[in-house]
């Protein structure tokens, strides 16, 4: 995972409502939840929920599947594991003083 992709995912999770939503979808497991079920659990207005789901989908952390008139939302467990592995990957490896890692440029998130 690239730095910019990790930053985009972490930014999406950086809002309390999105973090709660993502954690709820993790609890739901691979079956996921419909929008109605999420509304019942979190008490968010459907328009607010749509906004937050859109941010998580754009970050690659949630997938959506249409089933007739319903949309099933699922946490992308592979993306979650990749993000956690990225964060943990350099744990306790040491730091070289004065070394710059650069800044993400537009379009680097992929």
Buried (B, 14 or more C-beta within 10 A) or exposed (E): EEBBBBBBBBEBBEBEBBBBBBEBBEEBEEEBBBBEBBBEBBEBEEEEBEBBBEBBBEBBBBBBEEEEEEBBBBBBBEBBEBBEEBEEEEEEEEEEEEEEEEEBEEEBBE
